[in-house]
Amino acid sequence: MDARQLKYFLAVVDAGSVHRAAEQLFVAQPSVSQSLRTLERDLGSLLFHRTGRRLVLTAAGHALVAPAREVMRGLELARATVEAVDGLLGGELVIASMPSQSVSPLTDLIAAFAAANPLVRISVRAASTPADVGKMLTTGDVELGVVAASPAAELPGLEASHLETQRFALLARDEAALPATDPVRPAELAGATLIVGQQGTGMRRVADAVLREAPGSRFAVEVEHREAVLPLVLAGVGIAVVSDSWRALAKAAGASVRALDCPDSLAVSLVHRPGRLSPAAAAFLDLAVAA
């Protein structure tokens, strides 16, 4: 067994077929097929059921995925550590973030990190819920994650560094669409048309509470893609319940903003798997905690 075989194996797992894996690896398809056959022979087990053009993992294949990812992470960490001896002169940092927190605080953190380490390439992957972030960390798709959850929420198997606490706010196209008070009590939103986030998010939890307390209010749009929230607000579709991370962006776009008087809040944390981080991830973590 060697690293190339594991790399090809994981590429097939992620791509779903030898053909697509070969395209993504920029190698000939027979090379991938031969590598898989050699790996199966070395392990003495079939890793895939071959059904036509599709490959389905066997029980042995499923068992190999996590250890294979660990090996590849270890190799990447070793390379990055050596390359960082003379400073962060390259490499890649991959971060998962929930949508609202990619607006803030992640934007400012990336700006500060990029200014100090301009040769490190940063990739941000979208995750809708804390569970999504956890899954991406567990599979090794990302090295760091930004999550926002209720202060009492647990993140099993992950190490977390608290970044900030966010409250909730209301966005509207103009001042006339919102009560004059600030903060706004949910009961003052009677009859309001609301734009809300998807189930399982803090935005949706608070919106559900508003709906219960504001007679005659209703959900007009449920938005899975939260980047659509502000355009919908500016188009006059309704009032949006959002986290504080949206304040600056909403005001800059011309929307009206009010604080929402509710007990809920979000604890925003930078999370990672236990163990050693790559030099780029460790530097980003140090910067975030210091900030």
ROFIVEX-465167 format. One record per residue: residue in one letter; x, y, z of N, C-alpha, C, O in turn. Coordinates in steps of 0.02 Angstrom, whole numbers, plus 50000, padded with zeros to 5 digits. Example, Ala and Ser with C-alpha at 12.3 -4.5 7.8 and 13.67 -1.06 7.14 Angstrom:
2
a506604971650390506154977550390506604983550390507124983450423;s506424988850354506844994750357506455000250394506705005750402;
//
This chain:
291
m500424994150000500005000050000500445006250000500935006550037;d500285011249958500655017449959500185023349954499585022549943;a500465029349962500055035349964499685036549899499115038949899;r500005034849843499665035949779499035031649773498525033949749;q499075025349796498495020949794497925023849837497345023749816;l498095026349896497585029249940497295035549909496695036849914;k497715039549878497475045649844496985043949789496455047049784;y497155038949748496705036949695496055033849723495515035149696;f496125029849776495525026849807495045032349831494445031949817;l495305037349866494875042749891494585046849834494015049149839;a494965047749782494705051449724494105047849693493615051049673;v494135041149690493565037349663492975037649711492405038349689;v493105037349776492575037949826492215044649817491595044849816;d492595050049811492295056749807491975058049740491465061449736;a492265055349686492005056649619491435051949600491015053749559;g491425045949629490895041149614491035036449556490645031849544;s491585037649520491755033249465492495033949449492805039049465;v492775028849418493475029049398493585034349345494095037949346;h493125034949298493185039749244493235046849270493695050649252;r492765048849315492775055649341493385056749386493675062249386;a493585051549424494175052249466494795053449424495205057749441;a494865049749369495445050649326495465057649296496005060649290;e494885060249278494855067049251495085072149303495465076749287;q494855071249365495035076049418495765075449438496075080349459;l496045069449431496755068349448497225069949390497835070249399;f496935071049330497325072349269497795066449254498375067349237;v497525060349261497905054349243497455050049198496865051349191;a497765044949167497385040449124496945035849166497135033749221;q496355034249140495885030049177496175023249194496075020849250;p496555019949148496845013449166497315013749227497375008849264;s497645019449237498095020149294497705019849360497925016749408;v497115022949361496695022849421496425015749432496435013249489;s496195012549379495925005749385496455000949410496324996749453;q497065001349382497604996949403497794998149476497934993449513;s497795004449496497965006149566497455003149614497645000649667;l496815003449596496295000449638496374992949643496314990049697;r496504989749587496584982449587497184980349631497144975449668;t497724984149625498314982549666498174983549740498384979449781;l497814988849757497644990149827497194984649854497284982349910;e496704982549815496264977049836496654970549845496524966749892;r497114969349801497524963249806497964963449869498024958449904;d498254969349884498684969949943498274969050007498524966050055;l497664971650007497244971250067496864964650072496634962750125;g496814961150016496444954750016495694955650021495344951050043;s495444961450001494724962750005494504967049947494884971349924;l493894965849923493604970349874493404976849908493114976749962;l493554982449876493384988949904492754991949872492424996149902;f492584989649812492004992149777491604986349746491894981349723;h490944987149746490524982949704490464986549637490304992449635;r490584983049584490564986049517489894984349484489774978649466;t489464989449478488804988449447488774992849385488584998649388;g488954989849328488984993849267489544998949273490114997249286;r489365005249262489865010549266489935013349337490375017349351;r489495011249381489485013949449489905009549495489945003449486;l490225012749545490595009249596490285010749663490185016549681;v490125005549701489815006249767490285003349818490504997649810;l490435006949870490895004549922490634998249955490044997749972;t491084993449965490934987550006491034989450079491234995050095;a490894984750125491014986050196491754987450208491934991750247;a492184983650173492904984850180493094991650153493514995150182;g492784993750098492925000350071492725005850118493105010650128;h492125005150148491905010150198492405010550255492555016050279;a492665004750277493125004650333493785008050317494125010550362;l493975008150253494615011050233494595018550226495115021850231;v494005021450215493955028550198494265033050252494695037150237;a494055032150315494305036550368495055035850379495405040850382;p495335029650384496065029050391496435031950331496975034850339;a496165031050271496495033850212496525041450215497035044450198;r495985044450237495985051850243496485053950296496825059050288;e496545050250351497025051850403497735051750374498145056150388;v497895046550335498555046050304498695052050259499235055050263;m498215053850217498315059450171498375066050209498775070350190;r497985066850263498055072950303498745073250334499055078550337;g498995067450358499655067350389500195069250340500665072950357;l500145066850278500635068550227500615076050210501125079250202;e500005078650204499925085750189500195090050246500515095250234;l500075087750309500335091450367501095091350367501415096450381;a501395085550352502125085050350502415089750298502905093350312;r502125089750239502375094250186502305101550206502775105550198;a501715103350233501595110350251502055112550307502285118350308;t502205108050354502645109850410503345111250386503665116050409;v503595107150340504265108250313504285114750273504755118650279;e503765115750232503755121750191503715128150232503925133550209;a503455127650294503365133550336503965135150379503945139850419;v504515131350371505115132550411505355139750403505565142950451;d505315142250342505535149050328504955153950325505005159350295;g504385152150356503795156450355503275153650308503405149050269;l502665156450312502115154050271502185156950201501925162350186;l502535153350159502695155850091502245152650038502385153349979;g501715149350058501275146150010500795141550046500685142150107;g500505136950008500035132150037499325134550034499165139850008;e498875130450062498165131850060497855130650128498035126050163;l497385134950146496995134250207496265133750187496005138150153;v495935128350209495235127150191494805127750253494925124350303;i494305132150250493875133650307493155132550288492935134650234;a492775129350332492045128950323491715134350365491935135650421;s491205137450339490865142650376490115142650363489905141450306;m489735143950414489025145150405488935151850370489345156350380;p488405152750331488345158650287488395165350322488775169650301;s488015166350375488015172850408488695174550438488895180250438;q489035169450463489675170650495490235171550443490775173950460;s490105169650380490595171150327490585178650312491075181350287;v490025181950328489985189150322490385192450378490795196850367;s490255190150439490615192450498490575187150552490035184750565;p491125185250583491775188550585492285186050534492855188550533;l492105181150491492605177950449492925182850400493525182350387;t492545187450372492825192050323493405196050351493935196550320;d493325198850411493865202750442494455198450460495035200550453;l494325192250482494875187750501495285185850439495905185850441;i494945184350384495295182650322495705188650297496265187850274;a495415194650301495775200550278496415201550318496935203050289;a496385200550384496975201450426497495195950411498095197250407;f497255189750403497705184150389498035184950321498635183950314;a497645186850271497915187650203498425193250200498915192850163;a498325198550240498805203950241499475201650269500005203850247;a499445197150319500055194750351500375188950313500975187850317;n499955185250275500195179250240499925179150169499505175050152;p500155183650127499845184650061499935178750013499575178349963;l500395174150027500515168649981500115162349998500135157449961;v499745162450053499315156750071498645157450037498305162550045;r498445152450000497795152549966497265150150015497345145050048;i496715153850020496185152250067495565150150029495355153549982;s495265144550048494645142250019494115141950074494245139350129;v493525144650061492975144550109492415140250081492155141650027;r492235134950117491705130450097491065132050136491095133650195;a490495131750102489855133450133489585127650173489615121850152;a489325129150232488995124150276488385127550307488435133050333;s487815124250304487195127350327487095127050402486805131650431;t487345121850434487225120750506487885118750540488365116850506;p487905119150607488505116750643488655109450627489235107550624;a488135105350618488245098250602488605097550535489025093150527;d488445101950487488775101750422489525103350429489945100150398;v489675108350471490365110150484490735104250515491295102550495;g490415101050565490725095350598490865089650551491395086450555;k490405088350505490505082950457491085084350411491485079850396;m491145090550388491695092450343492365092050378492875090350346;l492385093450443493005092750481493175085450490493755083450484;t492665081450504492775074350517493045070750456493485066450461;t492775072450397492985069150336493645071850309493935069150262;g493885077450339494515080350315494435084950257494935087050228;d493825086650239493725091350182493975098350200494175102050156;v493955100050264494195106550287494615105550350494595100250381;e494995110750368495415110250428495145114450485495245112750544;l494795119850469494495124150520493765125350501493575124750443;g493365127050552492665128450539492425134250583492635134950640;v491985138250555491665143750594490935141850604490565140950555;v490725141150666490045139050682489715144250726490045147850763;a489055144550721488655148750765488095144450792487695141650755;a488065143850859487565139550890487345142750955487635147750977;s486825140050986486615142551050487185141651100487565136851094;p487255146251148487815145851195487885139151230488435137151248;a487325135551240487345129151276487495123151230487565117551254;a487535124351164487625118851117488315115651126488805119051140;e488335109051117488965105451120489195103551051488795102351006;l489845103351042490155101450979490595095350992491205096050998;p490295089450996490665083451015491235081850967491155082150906;g491805080250996492375078250956492775083850926493245082650889;l492585090150941492935095850912493205100450967492915100851021;e493755103750953494015108950997493775115650972493805117050912;a493545119851017493225126150998493555132051033493725131751093;s493645137550996493885143851024493345149051012493165150550955;h493085151951067492545156851061492795163251028493325165851047;l492425165750979492615171850943492185177750965492455183050981;e491535176850966491095182350986490385179750998490235174050981;t489975183951027489265182351037488855187050993488945193150996;q488405184250954487985188250909487255188150933486995182850951;r486935193950931486215194450945485855194350877486145192850825;f485205195950880484805195650819484525202550802484435206850845;a484395203550737484155210050713483625208950659483525203350635;l483285214350642482785214450589483015218950532483285224250544;l482915216650471483075220650412482435222150374482005217850368;a482385228250348481815230150306482045234850252482585237850257;r481635235550200481825239850144481865247150165482305250850142;d481415249350209481415256350230481155256850302480905251950330;e481215262750331481015263850400480275262650412480075260450466;a479865263950361479145263250370478935255950381478395254750409;a479345251250361479165244250368479305241450438479105235850453;l479645245350481479825243150547479515247550601479385253450589;p479385244750659479155248950716479685254150733480275253250718;a479475259550764479935264950779480395263250837480925266450845;t480215258350879480615256650937481255253050917481295249950864;d481765253650961482395250150950482695248551019482935253151053;p482685242351040482525236351002481775235250993481365238151029;v481605231150945480915229550929480705223250968481055218250966;r480145223651002479875217751035479495213550983479155216350940;p479535206850987479185202650938478445204250931478185203950875;a478105206050986477395207450983477245213550939476685214150913;e477735218050930477635223950889477645222350814477515226650772;l477795216050797477825214050726477165210750704477165206950656;a476635212150739475975209450721475825211050648475885216750626;g475615205850611475435206750541476025207050493475925208250433;a476635206150518477225206850475477305200850428477115195250444;t477595202250371477795197050323478535195850331478935200450325;l478725189650346479405188050366479785183950314479495179550281;i480425185450307480895181350269481315177650319481625180750363;v481335171050315481645167050368482155162150340482155160550280;g482595159750384483085154750365482795147750370482225146850391;q483195142850350482965135950349482955132950419483255135650465;q482605127350426482565123850490483255121850513483685120150473;g483355121950579483985119850607484485125450616485055124250637;t484295131650601484745137350608484485141950663483895141850681;g484945146050690484735150850741484245155950715483785157950750;m484345158150652483885162950622483185160250621482705163750636;r483105153850603482445150950598482145150050668481545151050678;r482555148150716482305147250785482005153750811481475153750842;v482345159250800482105165750823481485167950783481015170750811;a481495166650718480915168350677480295164550699479745167350700;d480375158250718479805154350743479535157450807478925157550818;a479975160050849479755163250911479375169650896478865171150928;v479615173550846479255179550826478555177850800478075181250817;l478515172650760477875170650732477365169050787476775170650781;r477605165950840477165164150896476925170250935476375170450961;e477355175350938477205181150981476895186950943476635191650974;a476915186850876476655192450836476015190350801476045186950750;p475435192250827474795190150797474755192250724474905197950706;g474535187650681474435189150611475065189250569475025190350508;s475635188150598476255187850558476285181350520475965176450539;r476675181250466476715175150425477395174750391477745179850383;f477585168750372478205167750334478045168550260477625164950233;a478395173150227478305174050155478785169850115478605166850065;v479415169550138479945165950103480395162450153480615165450202;e480515156050141481025152450179481635151750134481595148950079;v482205154450158482795155050116483335150150138483605150650193;e483495145350095484055140850110484715144250093485215143350129;h484725148150039485325151750020485295158750052484955163150026;r485655159650107485575165850145485855171950110485725177550130;e486255170850057486475176650019485895180049983485965185649958;a485315176649980484725179649948484315183849996483855187349974;v484465183550061484065187150110484055194650097483515197550092;l484635197750092484655205050084484335207250018483955212150020;p484455204049961484105206149900483345205649907482985209849881;l483095200449942482375199849952482105205549995481565208249982;v482485207350046482285212950089482265219450048481775223150052;l482785220750010482815226949971482285227149916482095232549894;a482045221249895481505220949846480825221949878480315222149842;g480805222549944480175223749979479745217649991479145218250003;v480055211649987479665205549997479445204750069478905202050082;g479855207050116479665206450186480225208750232480725211650210;i480125207350296480615208850348481015202550363480725197150369;a481675203250369482085197350382482335197250454482515202350483;v482335191250482482635190150548483335187350536483405181950508;v483845191050557484535189150543484975189950605484755193050654;s485575187250603486055188350657486385195150647486345198150593;d486695197550700487025204150698487565204650646487765210150626;s487815198950622488355199050573488145202650509488575204850471;w487495203350497487255206550436487205214150441487105217450391;r487275216950501487135224050512487505228650463487195232550427;a488165228150463488565232850424488405232250349488335237250315;l488355226050325488215224950254487525227650236487445230750183;a487025226550279486345228750265486305236350263485985239250219;k486635239550311486625246950313486975249750252486735254650223;a487525246750232487885249150173487475248450110487545252350063;a487025243450108486595242350050485965246750052485575246750004;g485875250350106485305254850111484705252250148484185255450149;a484755246350178484195243450216484145246750284484635249450310;s483555246350313483445248750381483565242950429483365237250415;v483875244350486484065239150533483825240950603483905246650625;r483535236150638483345236950708483575230850748483575225250722;a483765231950810483905226250853483255222850871482735226050876;l483275216350881482685212450901482755210850975483255208050997;d482245212551013482235211351085482045204051098481455202451104;c482535199651102482405192651116482985189751156483545192351151;p482865184551195483405181851238483905177651201484445176151228;d483755175751140484205171351103484845174851082484855180951070;s485375171051077486015173551051486385167751018486185161951025;l486915169350983487325164350949488035164850975488335170250976;a488315159250995489025159051013489405157050951489315151550924;v489835161450927490215160250866490905157650886491265160850926;s491095151950858491725148750877492105146450815491815145050763;l492765146150823493205143150772493365136150798493645135350852;v493195131050758493255124150781493725120250736493835121850678;h494015114950766494455110450728494485103750763494285103150821;r494725098850728494825092250757495405092350806495875096350798;p495375088250858495955087750903496575085550866496535082050816;g497145087650890497775085750858498125091750827497905097450833;r498675090250795499105095550768498795098650706498525095150663;l498835105250701498595108850643499165110350596499745110550616;s499005111550533499515113850486499745120750508499395124150545;p500345122850487500585129450507500105135050487500015139850526;a499785134650428499315139850408498705140050453498485145350474;a498435134150469497845133850513498015136150583497625139650615;a498605134250608498815136450675498895143950677498705147150726;a499175146950625499265154150622498595157650620498495162850652;f498115154850581497455157850577497105157550645496785162350666;l497165151850679496855151050744497145156050794496775159150832;d497795156850794498115161650840497865168750825497725172550872;l497825170450762497585177150743496865178250766496695183450793;a496445173150755495735173850772495635174550847495235178750869;v495995170650886495925171050959496175177850984495875180751029;a496725180150956496995186650977496515192350959496465197250995;a496175191650902495725196950879495095197150922494655201350910;
//
